[in-house]
Amino acid sequence: MSGAEATLVLRLGGPLQSWGDRSMFNRRDTRPEPTKSGVLGLLAAAAGRSREEPPGDLLGLRLGVRVDQPGSLLRDYHTASDHRGRPLPQAGVSAKGLQRPTSPVKMTHVSQRFYLQDAVFLAALQGPADFIATLAHAVSHPAFPLALGRRSCVPSQPLLLGIRETDLEEVLRTEPWQATATARDRIERRSRSATVDLSVTLDDPAGEDAFNDVPLSFAVRDRQFADRRVRHDWVSVPTGFADPDESANHHDPFALLGW
């Protein structure tokens, strides 16, 4: 990595997250890991940028995401109706600017929203060192409230893990495992392995997959996205658990008897 570059490290964890890239009409999906548009949107909010401001310099950041705790999928089922018993209005308006009632009459609107619950991701962004330092300060002193994909998804602490003077791949391999204490205890009871294999996805022009989540515009009425090539891989990260063989060598079955 060039000496003029650095890597920003974020921990994206919270009760709920939602990283949609194909949401439409009555269904709002989530990807199983953070989108680039979602992560860059978080940084733009931290820096106090408006939705109408072009992402510009943020698009040059190289992103890598490590799945430290995949969480589980939650479906939120919504219904909406008029408490007065009237038909729901259409989305469109008349020449007078008034919403017409639905035709045929629709009394209840159904929608479904999907979230990731109890998930934890490590997101690393590599770019010019000065710019990375500016973004790190913005994340620790955000101008706007920060969210994990949707406004209602509040991140838990810590969000900013710091700046590393190494490249993206090295950060994904060496950064400590960020799973919650509950998840770590559950995995430790099942297997006291010294390492855990975690999946990673990172920007790579020669990558085998493509995502349409590079934000060219965050404007509410003019959202635009471009493709990026990504590479999927696995990294082995230390768990911090004691070596089971070593523990067995020091276990004395007669110790409780005082022998």
Phi and psi restraints in degrees (value plus and minus 20) as a CYANA .aco file:
   2 SER   PHI     -83.8   -43.8
   2 SER   PSI     123.8   163.8
   3 GLY   PHI     -84.0   -44.0
   3 GLY   PSI     -35.9     4.1
   4 ALA   PHI    -107.4   -67.4
   4 ALA   PSI     -16.2    23.8
   5 GLU   PHI    -137.1   -97.1
   5 GLU   PSI     139.6   179.6
   6 ALA   PHI    -169.3  -129.3
   6 ALA   PSI     152.9   192.9
   7 THR   PHI    -146.1  -106.1
   7 THR   PSI     106.1   146.1
   8 LEU   PHI    -108.0   -68.0
   8 LEU   PSI     112.2   152.2
   9 VAL   PHI    -137.4   -97.4
   9 VAL   PSI     104.4   144.4
  10 LEU   PHI    -141.3  -101.3
  10 LEU   PSI     125.6   165.6
  11 ARG   PHI    -127.1   -87.1
  11 ARG   PSI      92.5   132.5
  12 LEU   PHI    -121.8   -81.8
  12 LEU   PSI      74.8   114.8
  13 GLY   PHI    -159.2  -119.2
  13 GLY   PSI     130.2   170.2
  14 GLY   PHI     155.1   195.1
  14 GLY   PSI     150.6   190.6
  15 PRO   PHI     -77.7   -37.7
  15 PRO   PSI     -60.8   -20.8
  16 LEU   PHI    -156.4  -116.4
  16 LEU   PSI     123.1   163.1
  17 GLN   PHI    -158.6  -118.6
  17 GLN   PSI     134.7   174.7
  18 SER   PHI    -172.5  -132.5
  18 SER   PSI      97.4   137.4
  19 TRP   PHI    -140.1  -100.1
  19 TRP   PSI      59.8    99.8
  20 GLY   PHI    -102.0   -62.0
  20 GLY   PSI     123.6   163.6
  21 ASP   PHI    -157.7  -117.7
  21 ASP   PSI     -24.0    16.0
  22 ARG   PHI    -154.8  -114.8
  22 ARG   PSI       4.3    44.3
  23 SER   PHI     -91.0   -51.0
  23 SER   PSI     118.5   158.5
  24 MET   PHI    -179.8  -139.8
  24 MET   PSI     130.4   170.4
  25 PHE   PHI      33.2    73.2
  25 PHE   PSI    -139.7   -99.7
  26 ASN   PHI    -115.5   -75.5
  26 ASN   PSI     -11.5    28.5
  27 ARG   PHI    -149.3  -109.3
  27 ARG   PSI     106.2   146.2
  28 ARG   PHI    -139.5   -99.5
  28 ARG   PSI      84.7   124.7
  29 ASP   PHI    -105.2   -65.2
  29 ASP   PSI     154.0   194.0
  30 THR   PHI    -156.0  -116.0
  30 THR   PSI     123.1   163.1
  31 ARG   PHI     -98.1   -58.1
  31 ARG   PSI     139.7   179.7
  32 PRO   PHI     -94.1   -54.1
  32 PRO   PSI     -23.0    17.0
  33 GLU   PHI    -170.9  -130.9
  33 GLU   PSI     142.5   182.5
  34 PRO   PHI     -79.2   -39.2
  34 PRO   PSI     122.6   162.6
  35 THR   PHI    -107.3   -67.3
  35 THR   PSI     139.8   179.8
  36 LYS   PHI     -87.4   -47.4
  36 LYS   PSI     -57.4   -17.4
  37 SER   PHI     -83.4   -43.4
  37 SER   PSI     -57.7   -17.7
  38 GLY   PHI     -87.7   -47.7
  38 GLY   PSI     -62.7   -22.7
  39 VAL   PHI     -88.8   -48.8
  39 VAL   PSI     -63.3   -23.3
  40 LEU   PHI     -87.3   -47.3
  40 LEU   PSI     -53.2   -13.2
  41 GLY   PHI     -84.3   -44.3
  41 GLY   PSI     -58.0   -18.0
  42 LEU   PHI     -81.8   -41.8
  42 LEU   PSI     -63.6   -23.6
  43 LEU   PHI     -86.5   -46.5
  43 LEU   PSI     -58.5   -18.5
  44 ALA   PHI     -84.8   -44.8
  44 ALA   PSI     -59.9   -19.9
  45 ALA   PHI     -85.6   -45.6
  45 ALA   PSI     -61.6   -21.6
  46 ALA   PHI     -80.8   -40.8
  46 ALA   PSI     -57.7   -17.7
  47 ALA   PHI    -100.9   -60.9
  47 ALA   PSI     -23.7    16.3
  48 GLY   PHI      60.4   100.4
  48 GLY   PSI       3.3    43.3
  49 ARG   PHI    -103.3   -63.3
  49 ARG   PSI     124.5   164.5
  50 SER   PHI    -100.8   -60.8
  50 SER   PSI     142.2   182.2
  51 ARG   PHI     -84.3   -44.3
  51 ARG   PSI     -48.0    -8.0
  52 GLU   PHI     -99.0   -59.0
  52 GLU   PSI     -33.3     6.7
  53 GLU   PHI     -97.6   -57.6
  53 GLU   PSI     108.0   148.0
  54 PRO   PHI     -79.7   -39.7
  54 PRO   PSI     121.4   161.4
  55 PRO   PHI     -80.4   -40.4
  55 PRO   PSI     -53.8   -13.8
  56 GLY   PHI      26.0    66.0
  56 GLY   PSI    -127.1   -87.1
  57 ASP   PHI     -84.2   -44.2
  57 ASP   PSI     -42.5    -2.5
  58 LEU   PHI     -87.5   -47.5
  58 LEU   PSI     -47.5    -7.5
  59 LEU   PHI     -88.2   -48.2
  59 LEU   PSI     -40.2    -0.2
  60 GLY   PHI    -100.7   -60.7
  60 GLY   PSI     -26.5    13.5
  61 LEU   PHI     -95.7   -55.7
  61 LEU   PSI     116.2   156.2
  62 ARG   PHI    -111.5   -71.5
  62 ARG   PSI     108.5   148.5
  63 LEU   PHI    -128.7   -88.7
  63 LEU   PSI     119.8   159.8
  64 GLY   PHI    -154.7  -114.7
  64 GLY   PSI     117.6   157.6
  65 VAL   PHI    -145.2  -105.2
  65 VAL   PSI     111.0   151.0
  66 ARG   PHI    -134.1   -94.1
  66 ARG   PSI     113.2   153.2
  67 VAL   PHI    -111.0   -71.0
  67 VAL   PSI      77.0   117.0
  68 ASP   PHI    -103.0   -63.0
  68 ASP   PSI     -47.9    -7.9
  69 GLN   PHI    -173.2  -133.2
  69 GLN   PSI      86.1   126.1
  70 PRO   PHI     -87.6   -47.6
  70 PRO   PSI     -43.4    -3.4
  71 GLY   PHI      49.9    89.9
  71 GLY   PSI    -183.0  -143.0
  72 SER   PHI    -159.5  -119.5
  72 SER   PSI     138.6   178.6
  73 LEU   PHI    -104.9   -64.9
  73 LEU   PSI     112.8   152.8
  74 LEU   PHI    -139.9   -99.9
  74 LEU   PSI     109.5   149.5
  75 ARG   PHI    -121.6   -81.6
  75 ARG   PSI     107.2   147.2
  76 ASP   PHI    -127.7   -87.7
  76 ASP   PSI      91.5   131.5
  77 TYR   PHI    -114.2   -74.2
  77 TYR   PSI     102.5   142.5
  78 HIS   PHI    -136.7   -96.7
  78 HIS   PSI     121.2   161.2
  79 THR   PHI    -150.2  -110.2
  79 THR   PSI     125.6   165.6
  80 ALA   PHI    -156.9  -116.9
  80 ALA   PSI     117.7   157.7
  81 SER   PHI    -169.5  -129.5
  81 SER   PSI     143.5   183.5
  82 ASP   PHI    -102.6   -62.6
  82 ASP   PSI     103.4   143.4
  83 HIS   PHI     -83.6   -43.6
  83 HIS   PSI     -36.1     3.9
  84 ARG   PHI    -108.2   -68.2
  84 ARG   PSI     -19.8    20.2
  85 GLY   PHI      60.3   100.3
  85 GLY   PSI      -4.6    35.4
  86 ARG   PHI    -109.0   -69.0
  86 ARG   PSI     136.0   176.0
  87 PRO   PHI     -82.4   -42.4
  87 PRO   PSI     128.6   168.6
  88 LEU   PHI     -92.0   -52.0
  88 LEU   PSI     126.4   166.4
  89 PRO   PHI     -99.7   -59.7
  89 PRO   PSI     140.8   180.8
  90 GLN   PHI     -95.9   -55.9
  90 GLN   PSI     145.8   185.8
  91 ALA   PHI     -93.0   -53.0
  91 ALA   PSI     -55.5   -15.5
  92 GLY   PHI     -97.7   -57.7
  92 GLY   PSI     145.6   185.6
  93 VAL   PHI    -143.0  -103.0
  93 VAL   PSI     141.0   181.0
  94 SER   PHI    -101.5   -61.5
  94 SER   PSI     159.3   199.3
  95 ALA   PHI     -82.5   -42.5
  95 ALA   PSI     -43.9    -3.9
  96 LYS   PHI    -108.1   -68.1
  96 LYS   PSI     -18.5    21.5
  97 GLY   PHI      63.3   103.3
  97 GLY   PSI      -4.7    35.3
  98 LEU   PHI    -124.0   -84.0
  98 LEU   PSI     121.8   161.8
  99 GLN   PHI     -97.0   -57.0
  99 GLN   PSI     113.1   153.1
 100 ARG   PHI    -104.7   -64.7
 100 ARG   PSI     136.0   176.0
 101 PRO   PHI     -90.9   -50.9
 101 PRO   PSI     135.2   175.2
 102 THR   PHI     -84.4   -44.4
 102 THR   PSI     128.5   168.5
 103 SER   PHI    -161.9  -121.9
 103 SER   PSI      96.9   136.9
 104 PRO   PHI     -81.6   -41.6
 104 PRO   PSI     140.3   180.3
 105 VAL   PHI     -78.4   -38.4
 105 VAL   PSI     112.4   152.4
 106 LYS   PHI    -142.7  -102.7
 106 LYS   PSI      97.3   137.3
 107 MET   PHI    -113.4   -73.4
 107 MET   PSI     -43.7    -3.7
 108 THR   PHI    -155.0  -115.0
 108 THR   PSI     114.6   154.6
 109 HIS   PHI    -125.6   -85.6
 109 HIS   PSI     107.8   147.8
 110 VAL   PHI    -131.1   -91.1
 110 VAL   PSI     113.0   153.0
 111 SER   PHI    -160.8  -120.8
 111 SER   PSI     136.3   176.3
 112 GLN   PHI    -150.0  -110.0
 112 GLN   PSI     113.8   153.8
 113 ARG   PHI    -144.3  -104.3
 113 ARG   PSI     119.2   159.2
 114 PHE   PHI    -135.7   -95.7
 114 PHE   PSI     120.3   160.3
 115 TYR   PHI    -153.4  -113.4
 115 TYR   PSI     139.0   179.0
 116 LEU   PHI    -119.1   -79.1
 116 LEU   PSI     106.3   146.3
 117 GLN   PHI    -128.9   -88.9
 117 GLN   PSI     118.4   158.4
 118 ASP   PHI      38.3    78.3
 118 ASP   PSI      20.0    60.0
 119 ALA   PHI    -120.7   -80.7
 119 ALA   PSI     132.3   172.3
 120 VAL   PHI    -157.5  -117.5
 120 VAL   PSI     108.5   148.5
 121 PHE   PHI    -146.2  -106.2
 121 PHE   PSI     129.6   169.6
 122 LEU   PHI    -126.8   -86.8
 122 LEU   PSI      99.2   139.2
 123 ALA   PHI    -131.0   -91.0
 123 ALA   PSI     108.8   148.8
 124 ALA   PHI    -142.5  -102.5
 124 ALA   PSI     113.4   153.4
 125 LEU   PHI    -145.7  -105.7
 125 LEU   PSI     102.6   142.6
 126 GLN   PHI    -124.0   -84.0
 126 GLN   PSI     115.9   155.9
 127 GLY   PHI    -192.8  -152.8
 127 GLY   PSI    -191.0  -151.0
 128 PRO   PHI     -75.5   -35.5
 128 PRO   PSI     115.2   155.2
 129 ALA   PHI     -77.0   -37.0
 129 ALA   PSI     -63.7   -23.7
 130 ASP   PHI     -83.4   -43.4
 130 ASP   PSI     -61.6   -21.6
 131 PHE   PHI     -86.9   -46.9
 131 PHE   PSI     -61.3   -21.3
 132 ILE   PHI     -80.9   -40.9
 132 ILE   PSI     -61.2   -21.2
 133 ALA   PHI     -83.7   -43.7
 133 ALA   PSI     -58.7   -18.7
 134 THR   PHI     -83.5   -43.5
 134 THR   PSI     -62.3   -22.3
 135 LEU   PHI     -88.0   -48.0
 135 LEU   PSI     -58.9   -18.9
 136 ALA   PHI     -80.7   -40.7
 136 ALA   PSI     -62.3   -22.3
 137 HIS   PHI     -84.7   -44.7
 137 HIS   PSI     -59.1   -19.1
 138 ALA   PHI     -84.8   -44.8
 138 ALA   PSI     -60.8   -20.8
 139 VAL   PHI     -85.2   -45.2
 139 VAL   PSI     -56.9   -16.9
 140 SER   PHI    -101.1   -61.1
 140 SER   PSI     -34.8     5.2
 141 HIS   PHI    -155.5  -115.5
 141 HIS   PSI      44.0    84.0
 142 PRO   PHI     -87.1   -47.1
 142 PRO   PSI     120.9   160.9
 143 ALA   PHI     -97.3   -57.3
 143 ALA   PSI     -55.0   -15.0
 144 PHE   PHI    -142.8  -102.8
 144 PHE   PSI     137.3   177.3
 145 PRO   PHI     -78.5   -38.5
 145 PRO   PSI     119.7   159.7
 146 LEU   PHI    -118.5   -78.5
 146 LEU   PSI     127.0   167.0
 147 ALA   PHI    -161.0  -121.0
 147 ALA   PSI     136.8   176.8
 148 LEU   PHI    -117.2   -77.2
 148 LEU   PSI      53.0    93.0
 149 GLY   PHI      76.5   116.5
 149 GLY   PSI     -77.9   -37.9
 150 ARG   PHI    -137.3   -97.3
 150 ARG   PSI     134.0   174.0
 151 ARG   PHI     -77.8   -37.8
 151 ARG   PSI     -52.2   -12.2
 152 SER   PHI     -99.4   -59.4
 152 SER   PSI     -28.3    11.7
 153 CYS   PHI    -116.0   -76.0
 153 CYS   PSI      77.2   117.2
 154 VAL   PHI    -108.7   -68.7
 154 VAL   PSI     113.2   153.2
 155 PRO   PHI     -95.6   -55.6
 155 PRO   PSI     129.7   169.7
 156 SER   PHI    -109.2   -69.2
 156 SER   PSI     149.9   189.9
 157 GLN   PHI    -114.9   -74.9
 157 GLN   PSI     130.9   170.9
 158 PRO   PHI    -104.1   -64.1
 158 PRO   PSI     127.1   167.1
 159 LEU   PHI    -112.6   -72.6
 159 LEU   PSI     -67.1   -27.1
 160 LEU   PHI    -112.0   -72.0
 160 LEU   PSI      99.6   139.6
 161 LEU   PHI    -114.6   -74.6
 161 LEU   PSI     -36.0     4.0
 162 GLY   PHI     106.9   146.9
 162 GLY   PSI    -190.1  -150.1
 163 ILE   PHI    -134.9   -94.9
 163 ILE   PSI     115.2   155.2
 164 ARG   PHI    -137.1   -97.1
 164 ARG   PSI     121.2   161.2
 165 GLU   PHI    -108.7   -68.7
 165 GLU   PSI       4.3    44.3
 166 THR   PHI    -138.2   -98.2
 166 THR   PSI     149.8   189.8
 167 ASP   PHI    -100.4   -60.4
 167 ASP   PSI     155.5   195.5
 168 LEU   PHI     -78.3   -38.3
 168 LEU   PSI     -69.4   -29.4
 169 GLU   PHI     -80.9   -40.9
 169 GLU   PSI     -60.6   -20.6
 170 GLU   PHI     -85.1   -45.1
 170 GLU   PSI     -59.7   -19.7
 171 VAL   PHI     -83.3   -43.3
 171 VAL   PSI     -64.1   -24.1
 172 LEU   PHI     -85.1   -45.1
 172 LEU   PSI     -48.3    -8.3
 173 ARG   PHI    -103.4   -63.4
 173 ARG   PSI     -52.2   -12.2
 174 THR   PHI    -129.6   -89.6
 174 THR   PSI     -37.2     2.8
 175 GLU   PHI     -86.5   -46.5
 175 GLU   PSI     116.2   156.2
 176 PRO   PHI     -75.8   -35.8
 176 PRO   PSI     128.8   168.8
 177 TRP   PHI     -80.9   -40.9
 177 TRP   PSI     111.2   151.2
 178 GLN   PHI    -126.3   -86.3
 178 GLN   PSI      -7.3    32.7
 179 ALA   PHI     -79.9   -39.9
 179 ALA   PSI     133.4   173.4
 180 THR   PHI     -89.6   -49.6
 180 THR   PSI     142.1   182.1
 181 ALA   PHI     -80.7   -40.7
 181 ALA   PSI     -57.6   -17.6
 182 THR   PHI     -83.5   -43.5
 182 THR   PSI     -65.1   -25.1
 183 ALA   PHI     -86.7   -46.7
 183 ALA   PSI     -59.1   -19.1
 184 ARG   PHI     -83.3   -43.3
 184 ARG   PSI     -62.7   -22.7
 185 ASP   PHI     -82.9   -42.9
 185 ASP   PSI     -60.3   -20.3
 186 ARG   PHI     -84.7   -44.7
 186 ARG   PSI     -62.8   -22.8
 187 ILE   PHI     -91.2   -51.2
 187 ILE   PSI     -56.0   -16.0
 188 GLU   PHI     -85.3   -45.3
 188 GLU   PSI     -56.5   -16.5
 189 ARG   PHI     -86.7   -46.7
 189 ARG   PSI     -52.1   -12.1
 190 ARG   PHI    -103.5   -63.5
 190 ARG   PSI     -57.9   -17.9
 191 SER   PHI    -175.9  -135.9
 191 SER   PSI     102.6   142.6
 192 ARG   PHI    -113.5   -73.5
 192 ARG   PSI      18.9    58.9
 193 SER   PHI     -82.2   -42.2
 193 SER   PSI     124.9   164.9
 194 ALA   PHI     -93.9   -53.9
 194 ALA   PSI     -36.7     3.3
 195 THR   PHI    -155.4  -115.4
 195 THR   PSI     139.9   179.9
 196 VAL   PHI    -150.7  -110.7
 196 VAL   PSI     116.9   156.9
 197 ASP   PHI    -108.7   -68.7
 197 ASP   PSI     104.3   144.3
 198 LEU   PHI    -141.8  -101.8
 198 LEU   PSI     120.0   160.0
 199 SER   PHI    -101.2   -61.2
 199 SER   PSI     125.3   165.3
 200 VAL   PHI    -152.1  -112.1
 200 VAL   PSI     130.0   170.0
 201 THR   PHI    -152.2  -112.2
 201 THR   PSI     106.6   146.6
 202 LEU   PHI    -160.3  -120.3
 202 LEU   PSI     131.3   171.3
 203 ASP   PHI     -78.9   -38.9
 203 ASP   PSI     112.2   152.2
 204 ASP   PHI    -178.4  -138.4
 204 ASP   PSI      93.7   133.7
 205 PRO   PHI     -74.4   -34.4
 205 PRO   PSI     -46.9    -6.9
 206 ALA   PHI    -119.1   -79.1
 206 ALA   PSI      -5.6    34.4
 207 GLY   PHI     -85.1   -45.1
 207 GLY   PSI     137.5   177.5
 208 GLU   PHI    -106.3   -66.3
 208 GLU   PSI     -27.4    12.6
 209 ASP   PHI    -148.8  -108.8
 209 ASP   PSI     142.8   182.8
 210 ALA   PHI    -154.8  -114.8
 210 ALA   PSI     117.7   157.7
 211 PHE   PHI    -140.8  -100.8
 211 PHE   PSI     118.7   158.7
 212 ASN   PHI    -117.7   -77.7
 212 ASN   PSI      49.5    89.5
 213 ASP   PHI    -160.3  -120.3
 213 ASP   PSI       5.2    45.2
 214 VAL   PHI    -110.1   -70.1
 214 VAL   PSI      94.6   134.6
 215 PRO   PHI     -99.1   -59.1
 215 PRO   PSI      91.8   131.8
 216 LEU   PHI    -105.5   -65.5
 216 LEU   PSI     -43.9    -3.9
 217 SER   PHI    -173.3  -133.3
 217 SER   PSI     113.0   153.0
 218 PHE   PHI    -116.2   -76.2
 218 PHE   PSI     -22.6    17.4
 219 ALA   PHI     -75.9   -35.9
 219 ALA   PSI     114.8   154.8
 220 VAL   PHI     -77.4   -37.4
 220 VAL   PSI     -60.4   -20.4
 221 ARG   PHI    -118.1   -78.1
 221 ARG   PSI     -13.7    26.3
 222 ASP   PHI    -168.3  -128.3
 222 ASP   PSI      30.0    70.0
 223 ARG   PHI     -92.5   -52.5
 223 ARG   PSI     113.1   153.1
 224 GLN   PHI    -156.8  -116.8
 224 GLN   PSI     121.5   161.5
 225 PHE   PHI    -155.3  -115.3
 225 PHE   PSI     131.7   171.7
 226 ALA   PHI    -143.9  -103.9
 226 ALA   PSI     146.3   186.3
 227 ASP   PHI    -104.1   -64.1
 227 ASP   PSI     137.1   177.1
 228 ARG   PHI    -160.2  -120.2
 228 ARG   PSI     128.4   168.4
 229 ARG   PHI    -110.6   -70.6
 229 ARG   PSI     118.7   158.7
 230 VAL   PHI    -152.4  -112.4
 230 VAL   PSI     138.4   178.4
 231 ARG   PHI    -140.6  -100.6
 231 ARG   PSI     115.8   155.8
 232 HIS   PHI    -122.3   -82.3
 232 HIS   PSI     118.7   158.7
 233 ASP   PHI    -173.3  -133.3
 233 ASP   PSI    -199.5  -159.5
 234 TRP   PHI    -149.3  -109.3
 234 TRP   PSI     125.0   165.0
 235 VAL   PHI    -148.8  -108.8
 235 VAL   PSI     130.1   170.1
 236 SER   PHI    -125.9   -85.9
 236 SER   PSI      99.0   139.0
 237 VAL   PHI    -138.0   -98.0
 237 VAL   PSI     117.4   157.4
 238 PRO   PHI     -79.8   -39.8
 238 PRO   PSI     118.1   158.1
 239 THR   PHI    -109.5   -69.5
 239 THR   PSI     -46.2    -6.2
 240 GLY   PHI      67.6   107.6
 240 GLY   PSI     -20.7    19.3
 241 PHE   PHI     -94.8   -54.8
 241 PHE   PSI     130.7   170.7
 242 ALA   PHI     -88.6   -48.6
 242 ALA   PSI     127.5   167.5
 243 ASP   PHI     -84.4   -44.4
 243 ASP   PSI      99.8   139.8
 244 PRO   PHI     -79.6   -39.6
 244 PRO   PSI     -55.6   -15.6
 245 ASP   PHI     -86.2   -46.2
 245 ASP   PSI     -60.2   -20.2
 246 GLU   PHI     -86.8   -46.8
 246 GLU   PSI     -58.9   -18.9
 247 SER   PHI     -84.8   -44.8
 247 SER   PSI     -58.6   -18.6
 248 ALA   PHI     -84.8   -44.8
 248 ALA   PSI     -56.7   -16.7
 249 ASN   PHI     -87.0   -47.0
 249 ASN   PSI     -44.0    -4.0
 250 HIS   PHI    -122.2   -82.2
 250 HIS   PSI     -13.5    26.5
 251 HIS   PHI    -108.8   -68.8
 251 HIS   PSI     106.3   146.3
 252 ASP   PHI    -130.7   -90.7
 252 ASP   PSI      86.4   126.4
 253 PRO   PHI     -84.9   -44.9
 253 PRO   PSI     -37.6     2.4
 254 PHE   PHI    -119.7   -79.7
 254 PHE   PSI     -16.9    23.1
 255 ALA   PHI     -81.0   -41.0
 255 ALA   PSI     -59.6   -19.6
 256 LEU   PHI     -87.4   -47.4
 256 LEU   PSI     -40.2    -0.2
 257 LEU   PHI    -108.9   -68.9
 257 LEU   PSI     -26.4    13.6
 258 GLY   PHI      58.7    98.7
 258 GLY   PSI      -2.4    37.6
